[in-house]
Each structure stands twice: as structure tokens, then as C-alpha cells.
Amino acid sequence: MAQDPFKTDQVQIAPGTTGTRLIKADSAGRMVFQDIDATAGATLRQIAAVAVDGLYVVGPSGVGAAYTSVKAAVDAARSARLAATWTGPVLVLVFPGTYYETAPVVVDFDDVTIQGLGKATVALTGTDDDVIVVKAYSSGGVDLRPWWTKIAGLRISCDSVSGKACVHVQGGDVSGSPSEVGKKAVILDDLAYVTSGTGVAVFAESANHIRIVGGTAKKCAGSTAQFVVDTCASLNVLGLGDFAWCQLSYDSGHDQPVEMPMDWWFRASSLGYVSVTNVLVTFLGCNGGTLAVAGTSGGAVVIGSRNDVITAAGSVAVSTFGSFGTVVPGDATVELSLPNYSGEATLPDGETDLEVEFGFVRSDSYDVNIVMVDPPYVPWGVIAKTPTAFTVRFSDTHTSPRLVRWSTVRAF
């Protein structure tokens, strides 16, 4: 028959042998194990090498974990942060199992790590929404900003009909200030993304620094670009397997991240060393920045860019449309396709020199072509060329304004 539990403050093991072996509780109620190898005692947290006190353990129903959903653990940690009962780093440990959340897991405060252990899957059930959202918190005059967030070791599944994401990094304006989401970094480490319908793996907008390390997108079957990064300060991708589609965009009309300097609107680097099928880049109103694409199996299509530098390495084809910038091939295998940039200008009567200003910065390594619309047609030549303008000299003057069409093409 069942017996009543034995209650005691501590248990001493083998008291007749040398040294002390105890099982007891510390002042916070945590189990402490003490023996000759740990004379001061060690908690389960220390044995598991957990370095923070803000620990929240998630496990399947029935195993005895404090939380049975990732959302419940993150919500509890936020409540502790708002109540100022815990202001240090937060670690959410997710043990093996499948967690069907009924609403998005929202990380809207700073210094949070969600770490999966083993085969841990997070998905939504009964709703078409983002699975994990990183964004700022603002309520009742209280603002919290997730400067640093790390999500690691999880399998995240998104089955969406409205373009939702496995991970949505949502920047934007909070209390009238620029977006500080990801000011230190949003790190997506060793995640397995699973999508279907119009679901995407990662969608980041108006945030600061996004870093994707390892993981796989092999199970992404969504019908759109799987990695969409719009108006963020930087993107770094390293070692992500089956990187199917990446769309990088910048729009000066969107909310701006606080870490984006005026002359470095967008930077995407280390897209290489991964299997990338294609990269689509659209920069609207961009003042400058760099884009590097390396080691891909596809190529990059750059639209409307005013980048400073586009670097391609490996077997990469880069095509630009309506873009102004310097394209640097990384090696001899690179194929570059660049259009002419053109416009019209009028040479005043009695003048021989015509200066054309680009209004944007580019390398001075380009060729100029002039088509004279108004006769007579006379020889001409380029007498000056800078990254922002060129000057053409005609062989004689004319008694009325002369319309010319100009075009340039990148020269290597």
C-alpha cells in the first residue's frame, strides 16, 4: 500500500565514510547536492551549466516542468521583468517535445534566450499567425525594448495562408523613438524552419541587426521568399542550409532602426557559404551601404539600388535594374549584367562644355555615350569624370540650346 511521504530538512548519505554527502534545500528552495567533489554544494541548475538565475523550464505535459508552453514561460518572464522582481538575463529552456501554441510567442523585453534541447518543435494551432514575434513593448507608459534576443535549437513550423512567419522581428516606432529592436542583435541560431502555404521562415522589418547562424530551411515549402529582411540595419547569414529565397529591401519611407547611420542605410554581408537559390534586393531612397553575395548556387537581382558597393564572389550572376552603384566581381567566374543609365540634358547656346550630375555616388569607372538630338552633329569627348558627375566638351558652339541624350555603362 502507498505510504505517506518521508519529510526531512536534509539527507546525509553514508555518514560513516570520510567526507560529507548531503541532499538539502538552499534558502530559495532549490535542491542542493553536496559531496567531496562539490564541498559547497551544487544545484541542479549548476549541474546543467545554466549560468543565469532567470530560468524558465518548458516541458511536455506530465513531465513536471514548470511550464508546458513556450508562450507561458516567456509571459511569466515578462511579468517578472515588469514587476522588477527579476532584471537579469532570462533563459527559457525547452525540453524535447512538440508545443502547439494557441497564440504567438512574443519576446518584447531585453536579454532573452529561448534554447531548445533536443527535438523541440514550436507551432501554432487554431490560428494563422506568426509563431515567434520579437518586438518592443509599450503599455501604460512603460516601454521595453528587446536589444538582444537569441532563439536557438528549435524546430519552428508555420503553416500560413496570409504570409506569416516562423520568426517575425518587428521593429517600428515605439513612443515616438526610432526602432531599437535588435540594437545589439537578434540571433537565430541553429533553427529548423518548416513552412507551407504562404508562410515564410524569417520576416524582419525596421529592426536593427539580424544574424542567422546555421540551421536549415530544407523543409520550407512556402510559395514566397522564405527570408524577407526589410529596412533593417544589417543582415548576416552564415552556414544556413537550403537557403531558398532571400528578399532584401530598403524603403526610406518606413520606420528606421536606430543603429542605421545616414550613409549606411543597409548592409547585408556573409550571405555566402550557404546554398542560396536567389537573392532579390530592392533599395528605394537608399543613401548607401554594401551588399555581399558569396558562394551561392543562384544569383542576385538588384532593383532600384543606390548602394555604394555590390560584391559578388563564387559562381554568382548579379543583375541590376534601375540601380546605381559599384559592382565588384569577386573572381573570374562571376557574370555581371548591368544596364545603361541614361537621361537628357541641354547644352546652352554659345557653350561647348556640358556637365551632367548624377545626384548619387558611384565609382568613376564607367563609360559615357552621347547622342545629339539637335543638329548639327559635331565631335565630342569626355574631359572630366567623377563619381557624381561627368563633363562633355563639343567641338564647336551653337546659336541655340542643344538637346543631347546621355547614357553610362559600368566599365571594368
C-alpha positions as CSV (number, residue, x, y, z in Angstrom):
1,M,0.0,0.0,0.0
2,A,1.1,3.6,-0.6
3,Q,3.0,5.2,2.3
4,D,3.0,8.8,3.4
5,P,5.9,10.9,2.1
6,F,9.0,11.0,4.3
7,K,9.7,14.6,5.3
8,T,13.1,15.9,6.4
9,D,15.2,19.1,6.0
10,Q,18.2,17.2,4.6
11,V,19.5,13.7,4.0
12,Q,23.1,12.7,4.7
13,I,24.4,9.8,2.7
14,A,26.9,7.2,4.1
15,P,27.6,9.2,7.3
16,G,30.2,6.7,8.4
17,T,32.6,7.3,5.5
18,T,35.1,10.1,5.0
19,G,33.6,13.4,3.7
20,T,30.1,14.8,3.7
21,R,27.3,13.8,1.3
22,L,24.1,15.8,1.6
23,I,20.9,16.4,-0.3
24,K,19.2,19.5,1.0
25,A,17.4,22.7,0.0
26,D,19.0,26.2,-0.2
27,S,17.4,29.4,1.0
28,A,15.5,29.7,-2.3
29,G,14.1,26.2,-2.0
30,R,16.3,24.7,-4.7
31,M,17.8,21.2,-4.3
32,V,21.5,21.2,-3.4
33,F,23.8,18.2,-3.8
34,Q,27.0,18.2,-1.7
35,D,29.8,15.7,-1.7
36,I,33.6,15.6,-1.7
37,D,33.7,16.9,-5.3
38,A,31.4,19.8,-4.5
39,T,32.0,20.7,-0.9
40,A,29.9,23.9,-1.1
41,G,27.1,22.0,-2.8
42,A,25.7,22.3,-6.3
43,T,22.2,22.9,-7.5
44,L,20.6,21.2,-10.5
45,R,20.9,24.5,-12.4
46,Q,24.7,24.5,-11.8
47,I,25.0,20.8,-12.7
48,A,23.2,21.6,-16.0
49,A,25.6,24.5,-16.6
50,V,22.9,27.1,-16.5
51,A,24.6,30.4,-15.8
52,V,21.6,32.6,-15.1
53,D,19.1,32.7,-12.3
54,G,16.2,33.8,-14.5
55,L,15.5,30.2,-15.6
56,Y,12.2,29.0,-17.0
57,V,11.9,25.4,-17.9
58,V,9.3,24.2,-20.5
59,G,8.4,20.5,-20.9
60,P,5.6,18.4,-22.2
61,S,2.5,17.9,-20.1
62,G,3.1,15.2,-17.5
63,V,6.9,15.5,-17.0
64,G,6.6,18.0,-14.2
65,A,8.2,21.1,-15.9
66,A,7.0,24.5,-14.5
67,Y,5.6,25.4,-17.9
68,T,4.0,23.3,-20.7
69,S,4.2,26.0,-23.4
70,V,6.9,28.3,-24.5
71,K,4.5,31.3,-24.5
72,A,3.6,30.7,-20.9
73,A,7.2,30.7,-19.9
74,V,8.0,33.9,-21.8
75,D,4.9,35.6,-20.5
76,A,5.9,34.7,-16.9
77,A,9.4,36.1,-17.5
78,R,7.9,39.4,-18.9
79,S,5.7,39.7,-15.8
80,A,8.8,39.3,-13.6
81,R,10.6,42.0,-15.6
82,L,7.7,44.4,-15.4
83,A,7.4,43.8,-11.7
84,A,11.1,44.3,-11.3
85,T,11.4,41.0,-9.4
86,W,14.0,39.9,-11.9
87,T,16.0,42.3,-14.0
88,G,18.8,40.0,-15.2
89,P,19.1,37.7,-18.2
90,V,16.3,35.3,-18.9
91,L,16.8,31.7,-20.2
92,V,13.9,29.7,-21.4
93,L,14.9,26.0,-21.7
94,V,12.6,24.0,-24.0
95,F,12.9,20.2,-23.5
96,P,12.1,17.7,-26.3
97,G,8.5,17.7,-27.4
98,T,6.0,19.4,-29.6
99,Y,4.5,22.6,-28.3
100,Y,1.3,23.8,-30.0
101,E,0.9,27.4,-29.0
102,T,-2.6,29.0,-29.3
103,A,-1.1,32.4,-29.9
104,P,2.3,33.8,-30.9
105,V,5.2,33.6,-28.5
106,V,6.0,37.3,-28.1
107,V,9.5,38.3,-26.9
108,D,9.2,42.0,-26.2
109,F,11.8,42.7,-23.5
110,D,15.6,42.6,-23.4
111,D,18.2,39.9,-22.8
112,V,16.1,36.8,-23.5
113,T,17.4,33.4,-24.8
114,I,15.0,30.7,-25.8
115,Q,17.1,27.5,-26.1
116,G,15.7,24.2,-27.4
117,L,17.2,21.0,-26.1
118,G,17.0,18.0,-28.4
119,K,13.9,17.6,-30.6
120,A,11.8,20.6,-29.5
121,T,9.2,21.8,-32.0
122,V,7.1,25.0,-31.7
123,A,4.0,25.5,-33.8
124,L,0.7,27.3,-33.8
125,T,-2.7,25.6,-33.7
126,G,-6.1,27.1,-34.5
127,T,-4.8,30.4,-35.7
128,D,-3.0,31.8,-38.7
129,D,-0.3,34.0,-37.3
130,D,3.5,34.4,-36.7
131,V,4.9,31.7,-34.4
132,I,7.5,33.7,-32.6
133,V,7.5,37.5,-32.6
134,V,10.3,39.8,-31.4
135,K,9.1,43.4,-30.9
136,A,9.0,46.3,-28.5
137,Y,6.6,46.5,-25.6
138,S,4.7,49.7,-24.8
139,S,1.8,49.9,-22.3
140,G,0.7,52.3,-19.6
141,G,3.7,54.5,-20.1
142,V,6.1,51.5,-19.7
143,D,8.4,50.8,-22.7
144,L,10.5,47.6,-23.0
145,R,12.9,47.1,-25.9
146,P,14.5,43.8,-26.9
147,W,18.0,45.0,-27.7
148,W,19.4,41.4,-27.5
149,T,17.4,38.3,-28.2
150,K,18.6,34.7,-29.0
151,I,16.4,31.9,-30.3
152,A,18.3,28.6,-30.7
153,G,17.9,24.9,-31.2
154,L,14.2,24.8,-32.1
155,R,12.2,23.4,-35.0
156,I,9.6,26.1,-35.8
157,S,6.7,25.3,-38.0
158,C,4.5,27.9,-39.8
159,D,1.5,26.8,-41.9
160,S,0.1,30.1,-43.1
161,V,-2.3,31.3,-45.7
162,S,-1.6,35.0,-45.1
163,G,2.2,35.2,-45.3
164,K,3.0,34.9,-41.6
165,A,6.5,33.8,-40.4
166,C,8.2,31.2,-38.2
167,V,10.1,34.2,-36.7
168,H,8.9,37.8,-37.2
169,V,11.3,40.5,-36.0
170,Q,9.0,43.5,-35.8
171,G,10.7,46.9,-35.4
172,G,8.8,50.1,-35.8
173,D,8.2,53.2,-33.8
174,V,7.6,52.9,-30.0
175,S,6.7,56.1,-28.1
176,G,8.0,58.4,-30.8
177,S,11.5,57.0,-30.9
178,P,13.4,55.1,-33.7
179,S,13.2,51.3,-33.5
180,E,15.6,49.8,-31.0
181,V,14.6,46.2,-31.6
182,G,17.8,44.2,-32.2
183,K,20.0,47.1,-31.2
184,K,22.6,44.6,-30.0
185,A,21.3,41.7,-32.2
186,V,18.5,39.3,-32.8
187,I,20.3,35.9,-33.2
188,L,18.6,33.0,-34.8
189,D,20.9,30.1,-34.1
190,D,20.5,26.5,-35.4
191,L,16.8,26.7,-36.2
192,A,15.0,24.3,-38.5
193,Y,12.3,26.3,-40.4
194,V,9.2,24.5,-41.7
195,T,6.7,26.4,-43.8
196,S,3.8,25.7,-46.2
197,G,1.2,27.8,-47.9
198,T,2.4,31.4,-48.0
199,G,4.4,31.0,-44.7
200,V,7.9,32.3,-44.6
201,A,10.9,31.3,-42.4
202,V,12.0,34.8,-41.2
203,F,10.5,38.2,-41.7
204,A,12.4,41.2,-40.2
205,E,11.2,44.8,-40.7
206,S,12.5,48.1,-39.5
207,A,14.8,46.4,-36.9
208,N,18.5,46.7,-36.3
209,H,20.9,43.7,-36.6
210,I,19.7,40.3,-37.7
211,R,22.1,37.4,-37.5
212,I,21.2,33.9,-38.8
213,V,23.7,31.2,-37.9
214,G,23.4,27.6,-39.0
215,G,20.1,25.8,-39.1
216,T,18.2,24.6,-42.2
217,A,15.4,25.7,-44.5
218,K,15.1,22.3,-46.2
219,K,11.5,21.9,-45.1
220,C,10.4,25.3,-46.3
221,A,7.6,24.7,-48.9
222,G,6.1,28.2,-48.8
223,S,5.2,29.8,-52.1
224,T,7.1,33.1,-51.5
225,A,10.5,34.3,-50.5
226,Q,11.5,32.5,-47.3
227,F,13.7,35.1,-45.8
228,V,12.5,38.7,-46.0
229,V,14.5,41.5,-44.5
230,D,13.1,45.0,-45.0
231,T,14.7,48.3,-43.8
232,C,17.0,46.7,-41.2
233,A,20.4,47.9,-40.3
234,S,22.3,44.7,-41.1
235,L,21.9,41.1,-42.0
236,N,24.5,38.4,-41.5
237,V,23.8,34.8,-42.7
238,L,26.4,32.1,-42.1
239,G,26.1,28.3,-42.6
240,L,22.3,28.2,-43.2
241,G,21.5,25.1,-45.2
242,D,19.0,25.1,-48.1
243,F,18.7,28.9,-48.1
244,A,16.0,29.0,-50.8
245,W,14.9,32.6,-51.4
246,C,16.1,35.8,-49.7
247,Q,14.5,39.2,-50.3
248,L,16.4,42.2,-49.1
249,S,14.6,45.5,-49.2
250,Y,15.0,49.1,-48.0
251,D,12.4,51.8,-48.2
252,S,13.3,55.3,-46.8
253,G,9.6,55.8,-46.1
254,H,9.5,53.0,-43.4
255,D,10.3,53.3,-39.7
256,Q,14.1,53.5,-39.3
257,P,16.2,51.4,-36.9
258,V,18.2,53.5,-34.5
259,E,21.5,51.8,-35.4
260,M,21.4,52.8,-39.1
261,P,23.8,55.7,-39.9
262,M,22.8,58.1,-42.6
263,D,25.4,56.9,-45.0
264,W,24.9,53.2,-44.3
265,W,21.3,52.6,-44.8
266,F,21.5,48.9,-45.4
267,R,24.2,46.3,-45.1
268,A,23.9,42.6,-45.9
269,S,27.0,40.5,-45.6
270,S,28.2,36.9,-45.3
271,L,25.3,35.7,-47.4
272,G,27.9,33.3,-48.7
273,Y,29.0,29.8,-47.7
274,V,25.3,28.7,-47.9
275,S,23.2,27.3,-50.6
276,V,21.2,30.3,-51.9
277,T,18.9,29.8,-54.9
278,N,18.3,33.5,-55.4
279,V,18.6,36.9,-53.7
280,L,16.3,39.8,-54.6
281,V,17.3,43.2,-53.5
282,T,15.2,46.4,-53.7
283,F,16.6,49.6,-52.2
284,L,14.3,52.7,-52.5
285,G,15.8,56.0,-51.4
286,C,18.9,54.3,-50.1
287,N,21.8,56.7,-49.4
288,G,24.5,54.0,-49.3
289,G,25.6,50.6,-47.9
290,T,27.1,47.3,-49.1
291,L,25.7,44.1,-50.3
292,A,27.9,41.0,-50.5
293,V,26.8,37.7,-52.1
294,A,29.2,34.8,-52.0
295,G,29.3,31.1,-52.5
296,T,25.7,30.8,-53.8
297,S,24.3,28.4,-56.3
298,G,22.0,31.1,-57.9
299,G,22.5,34.8,-58.1
300,A,21.3,38.2,-57.1
301,V,18.9,40.6,-58.7
302,V,19.3,44.1,-57.5
303,I,16.4,46.6,-58.2
304,G,16.4,50.3,-57.6
305,S,19.6,50.3,-55.6
306,R,21.8,53.3,-54.8
307,N,24.3,51.1,-53.0
308,D,27.9,52.0,-52.7
309,V,29.3,48.6,-53.3
310,I,27.8,45.3,-54.5
311,T,30.3,42.4,-54.2
312,A,29.8,39.0,-55.8
313,A,32.0,36.0,-55.2
314,G,31.9,32.5,-56.4
315,S,29.6,31.4,-59.2
316,V,27.2,34.2,-58.9
317,A,25.3,36.2,-61.5
318,V,24.4,39.7,-60.5
319,S,21.9,41.7,-62.5
320,T,20.9,45.3,-61.6
321,F,17.9,47.2,-62.9
322,G,17.5,50.9,-62.4
323,S,20.3,50.7,-59.9
324,F,23.3,53.0,-59.3
325,G,26.4,51.6,-57.7
326,T,29.7,49.9,-58.0
327,V,29.7,46.2,-58.7
328,V,32.9,44.4,-57.8
329,P,33.4,40.8,-59.1
330,G,35.0,38.6,-56.5
331,D,36.6,36.3,-59.1
332,A,36.7,35.4,-62.8
333,T,33.7,33.1,-62.7
334,V,31.3,36.0,-61.9
335,E,28.9,37.1,-64.6
336,L,27.7,40.7,-64.3
337,S,24.9,42.2,-66.3
338,L,24.4,46.0,-65.9
339,P,22.1,48.3,-67.8
340,N,22.9,51.7,-69.2
341,Y,21.9,54.7,-67.0
342,S,20.6,57.5,-69.1
343,G,19.0,60.9,-69.2
344,E,18.6,64.1,-71.2
345,A,20.5,67.4,-70.8
346,T,20.5,70.7,-72.7
347,L,23.7,72.5,-73.8
348,P,23.1,76.2,-73.6
349,D,23.7,78.3,-76.7
350,G,27.3,79.6,-77.1
351,E,28.7,76.9,-74.8
352,T,30.9,73.9,-75.6
353,D,31.0,72.2,-72.2
354,L,28.1,70.2,-70.7
355,E,28.2,68.9,-67.2
356,V,25.9,66.1,-66.1
357,E,25.4,65.4,-62.4
358,F,24.2,62.1,-61.3
359,G,22.8,63.2,-57.9
360,F,24.1,59.9,-56.4
361,V,27.5,58.5,-55.6
362,R,29.1,55.9,-57.9
363,S,32.6,54.8,-59.0
364,D,34.2,56.9,-61.7
365,S,34.9,53.6,-63.6
366,Y,32.2,54.0,-66.3
367,D,31.9,54.8,-70.0
368,V,29.8,57.7,-71.3
369,N,27.9,57.9,-74.6
370,I,26.3,61.0,-76.1
371,V,23.5,61.2,-78.7
372,M,23.0,64.6,-80.2
373,V,19.2,65.2,-80.8
374,D,19.6,68.6,-82.4
375,P,21.9,69.0,-85.5
376,P,24.5,69.8,-86.5
377,Y,26.3,66.7,-85.2
378,V,29.8,67.5,-84.1
379,P,32.6,65.5,-82.4
380,W,32.6,65.4,-78.6
381,G,34.7,63.9,-75.8
382,V,34.7,63.4,-72.0
383,I,37.0,65.9,-70.3
384,A,36.2,65.2,-66.7
385,K,34.7,62.3,-64.8
386,T,34.0,61.9,-61.0
387,P,31.8,59.5,-59.0
388,T,29.0,62.1,-59.1
389,A,29.3,63.8,-62.5
390,F,31.0,64.0,-65.9
391,T,31.7,66.8,-68.3
392,V,31.5,66.5,-72.1
393,R,33.1,69.0,-74.5
394,F,31.8,69.6,-78.0
395,S,34.0,70.7,-80.9
396,D,32.1,73.9,-81.6
397,T,29.4,76.3,-80.2
398,H,25.8,76.5,-81.3
399,T,23.5,79.5,-81.6
400,S,20.6,77.8,-79.8
401,P,20.2,75.3,-76.9
402,R,21.2,71.8,-78.0
403,L,19.4,68.8,-76.6
404,V,21.5,65.7,-76.0
405,R,20.8,62.2,-74.6
406,W,23.4,60.7,-72.4
407,S,24.0,57.2,-71.1
408,T,26.6,55.5,-69.0
409,V,27.6,51.9,-68.6
410,R,29.8,50.3,-65.9
411,A,33.4,49.7,-67.1
412,F,35.8,47.1,-65.7
